[in-house]
Amino acid sequence: MDISKVTNDELRQEIEKRKIAETKPKPLTIYTNPDVAKFQKLCSQYIDSLAGEEYFKDHEYYIFEAAIELFYGKDVWDWINERTDEMDM
């Protein structure tokens, strides 16, 4: 890559991308995370609802939320919200 052909805007974008990458949350070790039971229960409820019990569309959202928290912890939402707010601008 010839750096002399890179624009200042491209360099700024790359620097910003790297700054964001430095703040990216690290996954937790799920075997030590007590929320595994919560995640399993939500998944079971979703499967049960598809098997004929009362279907609740929001199960999918709650499973996603539980999965993110399981791997990254509850504090990850601050980081996610900060990133998504910037993307909405």
Z-matrix of the N, CA and C atoms (Angstrom, degrees):
N
C 1 1.452
C 2 1.530 1 108.43
N 3 1.302 2 114.65 1 127.84
C 4 1.467 3 120.63 2 179.55
C 5 1.527 4 108.42 3 -91.47
N 6 1.326 5 116.17 4 106.10
C 7 1.468 6 121.39 5 -175.30
C 8 1.527 7 112.49 6 -65.05
N 9 1.301 8 116.87 7 -21.74
C 10 1.471 9 118.98 8 179.71
C 11 1.523 10 111.97 9 -68.98
N 12 1.326 11 117.16 10 -15.80
C 13 1.465 12 121.11 11 179.97
C 14 1.525 13 112.85 12 -95.79
N 15 1.319 14 116.83 13 -0.69
C 16 1.458 15 121.85 14 -179.41
C 17 1.526 16 109.20 15 -87.66
N 18 1.325 17 116.06 16 132.60
C 19 1.469 18 119.33 17 -179.29
C 20 1.526 19 110.81 18 -78.31
N 21 1.312 20 116.02 19 163.45
C 22 1.469 21 121.07 20 176.92
C 23 1.526 22 110.47 21 -61.95
N 24 1.326 23 117.08 22 -39.16
C 25 1.468 24 120.00 23 178.67
C 26 1.524 25 111.27 24 -63.18
N 27 1.310 26 117.01 25 -40.15
C 28 1.464 27 120.33 26 178.11
C 29 1.523 28 110.83 27 -64.93
N 30 1.323 29 116.53 28 -39.07
C 31 1.465 30 120.33 29 177.14
C 32 1.530 31 110.85 30 -65.01
N 33 1.330 32 117.38 31 -43.98
C 34 1.471 33 120.90 32 177.85
C 35 1.530 34 110.91 33 -60.68
N 36 1.329 35 116.34 34 -42.37
C 37 1.463 36 120.21 35 179.39
C 38 1.527 37 110.72 36 -63.00
N 39 1.317 38 116.96 37 -41.67
C 40 1.459 39 120.85 38 179.08
C 41 1.526 40 111.28 39 -64.91
N 42 1.318 41 116.95 40 -42.36
C 43 1.468 42 120.67 41 178.02
C 44 1.523 43 110.20 42 -62.24
N 45 1.334 44 117.15 43 -44.07
C 46 1.469 45 120.97 44 179.21
C 47 1.528 46 110.71 45 -62.97
N 48 1.327 47 116.43 46 -41.83
C 49 1.462 48 121.22 47 178.70
C 50 1.529 49 110.76 48 -60.63
N 51 1.319 50 116.30 49 -40.96
C 52 1.470 51 120.46 50 179.68
C 53 1.528 52 111.92 51 -69.79
N 54 1.335 53 117.09 52 -36.11
C 55 1.471 54 120.10 53 176.42
C 56 1.522 55 110.41 54 -62.26
N 57 1.330 56 116.55 55 -43.55
C 58 1.467 57 120.95 56 178.99
C 59 1.524 58 109.80 57 -63.73
N 60 1.325 59 116.87 58 -42.48
C 61 1.464 60 120.86 59 -179.86
C 62 1.530 61 111.64 60 -60.82
N 63 1.335 62 117.12 61 -34.46
C 64 1.469 63 120.85 62 178.75
C 65 1.523 64 112.20 63 -66.14
N 66 1.333 65 117.79 64 -28.05
C 67 1.466 66 120.96 65 -178.03
C 68 1.521 67 112.37 66 -93.42
N 69 1.317 68 116.77 67 -3.87
C 70 1.465 69 121.32 68 -177.12
C 71 1.533 70 110.34 69 -58.74
N 72 1.335 71 117.06 70 129.83
C 73 1.469 72 120.11 71 -179.34
C 74 1.527 73 112.47 72 -61.96
N 75 1.305 74 116.12 73 148.69
C 76 1.464 75 122.24 74 177.04
C 77 1.529 76 108.64 75 -96.23
N 78 1.337 77 117.00 76 140.88
C 79 1.471 78 118.95 77 179.15
C 80 1.526 79 112.10 78 -63.88
N 81 1.315 80 115.03 79 146.14
C 82 1.455 81 121.18 80 174.90
C 83 1.524 82 109.18 81 -83.06
N 84 1.313 83 116.51 82 161.30
C 85 1.452 84 120.25 83 171.92
C 86 1.519 85 106.90 84 -79.90
N 87 1.325 86 117.20 85 112.44
C 88 1.465 87 119.49 86 -171.68
C 89 1.522 88 112.92 87 -68.27
N 90 1.305 89 117.75 88 -22.00
C 91 1.454 90 118.92 89 -178.95
C 92 1.526 91 111.97 90 -69.33
N 93 1.307 92 117.14 91 -19.66
C 94 1.455 93 120.38 92 178.03
C 95 1.520 94 111.54 93 -101.79
N 96 1.319 95 116.70 94 1.29
C 97 1.457 96 121.56 95 -177.29
C 98 1.534 97 109.69 96 -91.40
N 99 1.323 98 118.11 97 119.84
C 100 1.466 99 120.67 98 -178.07
C 101 1.526 100 113.48 99 -71.15
N 102 1.333 101 118.27 100 -8.98
C 103 1.457 102 120.30 101 -178.55
C 104 1.523 103 113.48 102 -80.36
N 105 1.337 104 117.94 103 2.38
C 106 1.466 105 120.62 104 177.87
C 107 1.528 106 109.79 105 -59.11
N 108 1.321 107 117.09 106 -41.00
C 109 1.466 108 120.92 107 -179.57
C 110 1.528 109 110.75 108 -63.03
N 111 1.323 110 117.19 109 -40.24
C 112 1.467 111 121.40 110 177.72
C 113 1.531 112 110.43 111 -61.64
N 114 1.317 113 116.31 112 -44.49
C 115 1.461 114 121.68 113 -179.66
C 116 1.531 115 110.10 114 -63.65
N 117 1.314 116 116.46 115 -44.74
C 118 1.458 117 120.75 116 179.96
C 119 1.531 118 110.68 117 -62.90
N 120 1.324 119 117.34 118 -41.49
C 121 1.458 120 121.43 119 179.30
C 122 1.529 121 110.90 120 -62.67
N 123 1.332 122 117.06 121 -44.49
C 124 1.463 123 120.43 122 178.33
C 125 1.525 124 111.28 123 -61.38
N 126 1.317 125 116.63 124 -42.95
C 127 1.468 126 120.16 125 178.40
C 128 1.525 127 110.89 126 -63.26
N 129 1.311 128 116.98 127 -41.92
C 130 1.469 129 121.01 128 178.60
C 131 1.521 130 111.56 129 -64.12
N 132 1.328 131 116.83 130 -41.66
C 133 1.461 132 120.77 131 178.01
C 134 1.525 133 110.82 132 -62.28
N 135 1.324 134 116.76 133 -39.59
C 136 1.461 135 121.33 134 179.38
C 137 1.533 136 110.19 135 -64.11
N 138 1.331 137 116.47 136 -47.82
C 139 1.468 138 120.87 137 179.07
C 140 1.523 139 110.16 138 -61.40
N 141 1.331 140 117.11 139 -44.15
C 142 1.464 141 120.86 140 178.14
C 143 1.518 142 111.31 141 -59.96
N 144 1.337 143 116.41 142 -40.34
C 145 1.465 144 118.99 143 -178.79
C 146 1.524 145 110.87 144 -66.31
N 147 1.327 146 117.10 145 -34.24
C 148 1.468 147 120.15 146 177.42
C 149 1.521 148 112.01 147 -75.09
N 150 1.326 149 116.05 148 -20.60
C 151 1.464 150 120.81 149 -179.41
C 152 1.522 151 112.14 150 -87.15
N 153 1.309 152 117.44 151 6.18
C 154 1.448 153 118.75 152 173.95
C 155 1.503 154 116.04 153 126.35
N 156 1.322 155 117.05 154 -13.01
C 157 1.451 156 117.95 155 175.80
C 158 1.526 157 107.46 156 -76.94
N 159 1.293 158 117.74 157 -177.50
C 160 1.460 159 121.26 158 -177.42
C 161 1.534 160 110.56 159 -62.14
N 162 1.344 161 115.49 160 118.72
C 163 1.462 162 120.88 161 179.82
C 164 1.518 163 109.43 162 -78.37
N 165 1.325 164 115.23 163 134.60
C 166 1.457 165 122.06 164 -178.74
C 167 1.524 166 107.29 165 -130.85
N 168 1.330 167 117.40 166 103.01
C 169 1.461 168 122.92 167 -174.41
C 170 1.528 169 112.17 168 -54.40
N 171 1.317 170 118.38 169 -33.84
C 172 1.465 171 121.09 170 -177.26
C 173 1.522 172 113.65 171 -68.00
N 174 1.341 173 117.02 172 -9.72
C 175 1.471 174 119.03 173 175.71
C 176 1.522 175 110.35 174 -53.53
N 177 1.324 176 117.05 175 -40.71
C 178 1.468 177 121.02 176 -177.87
C 179 1.528 178 110.90 177 -60.81
N 180 1.315 179 116.03 178 -41.74
C 181 1.468 180 120.08 179 178.82
C 182 1.530 181 110.43 180 -65.96
N 183 1.323 182 116.78 181 -44.22
C 184 1.462 183 120.29 182 -178.62
C 185 1.534 184 111.31 183 -65.71
N 186 1.325 185 116.86 184 -35.17
C 187 1.469 186 120.43 185 177.57
C 188 1.526 187 109.36 186 -66.05
N 189 1.325 188 116.97 187 -44.46
C 190 1.462 189 120.54 188 177.64
C 191 1.528 190 110.55 189 -58.28
N 192 1.327 191 115.55 190 -47.69
C 193 1.467 192 120.80 191 -179.27
C 194 1.535 193 110.82 192 -60.91
N 195 1.329 194 116.89 193 -44.63
C 196 1.464 195 121.23 194 -179.93
C 197 1.525 196 111.11 195 -65.24
N 198 1.330 197 117.05 196 -37.12
C 199 1.467 198 120.47 197 179.66
C 200 1.528 199 110.61 198 -66.17
N 201 1.322 200 117.10 199 -44.62
C 202 1.467 201 120.55 200 178.50
C 203 1.524 202 109.96 201 -60.26
N 204 1.333 203 117.15 202 -46.06
C 205 1.467 204 121.06 203 -179.61
C 206 1.524 205 111.83 204 -66.96
N 207 1.318 206 116.59 205 -33.97
C 208 1.457 207 120.65 206 179.70
C 209 1.522 208 111.13 207 -62.59
N 210 1.328 209 115.77 208 -41.99
C 211 1.456 210 120.01 209 -176.84
C 212 1.522 211 114.37 210 -88.46
N 213 1.337 212 117.26 211 -26.82
C 214 1.465 213 119.59 212 -174.28
C 215 1.528 214 114.47 213 -122.66
N 216 1.311 215 118.61 214 -8.07
C 217 1.460 216 121.48 215 -178.68
C 218 1.520 217 111.48 216 87.43
N 219 1.323 218 116.16 217 163.07
C 220 1.465 219 121.80 218 -176.28
C 221 1.534 220 113.06 219 -67.00
N 222 1.319 221 117.05 220 -27.73
C 223 1.461 222 120.81 221 -177.82
C 224 1.527 223 113.24 222 -70.03
N 225 1.322 224 117.56 223 -12.24
C 226 1.464 225 120.76 224 -178.35
C 227 1.527 226 112.38 225 -62.30
N 228 1.340 227 117.11 226 -23.69
C 229 1.468 228 119.78 227 -177.19
C 230 1.521 229 111.99 228 -64.93
N 231 1.321 230 118.13 229 -30.38
C 232 1.468 231 120.14 230 175.58
C 233 1.526 232 109.56 231 -61.57
N 234 1.326 233 115.31 232 -45.74
C 235 1.461 234 120.22 233 -179.57
C 236 1.527 235 110.58 234 -65.94
N 237 1.323 236 116.95 235 -44.99
C 238 1.470 237 121.14 236 -179.96
C 239 1.522 238 110.56 237 -62.20
N 240 1.324 239 116.97 238 -46.11
C 241 1.467 240 119.89 239 -179.67
C 242 1.521 241 111.85 240 -62.47
N 243 1.317 242 116.42 241 -38.74
C 244 1.467 243 120.15 242 178.33
C 245 1.533 244 110.20 243 -62.90
N 246 1.334 245 116.91 244 -44.33
C 247 1.462 246 120.86 245 -179.96
C 248 1.529 247 111.38 246 -66.27
N 249 1.335 248 117.87 247 -44.94
C 250 1.460 249 120.00 248 -176.90
C 251 1.520 250 111.36 249 -70.50
N 252 1.337 251 118.09 250 -32.43
C 253 1.459 252 120.70 251 175.15
C 254 1.529 253 110.45 252 -62.86
N 255 1.332 254 116.16 253 -40.02
C 256 1.466 255 119.96 254 179.20
C 257 1.521 256 110.68 255 -66.68
N 258 1.320 257 117.58 256 -35.00
C 259 1.467 258 121.42 257 -179.04
C 260 1.528 259 111.58 258 -71.87
N 261 1.327 260 116.38 259 -27.44
C 262 1.459 261 120.52 260 179.99
C 263 1.518 262 112.59 261 -76.49
N 264 1.311 263 116.90 262 -13.76
C 265 1.469 264 120.58 263 -176.91
C 266 1.509 265 111.11 264 -73.51
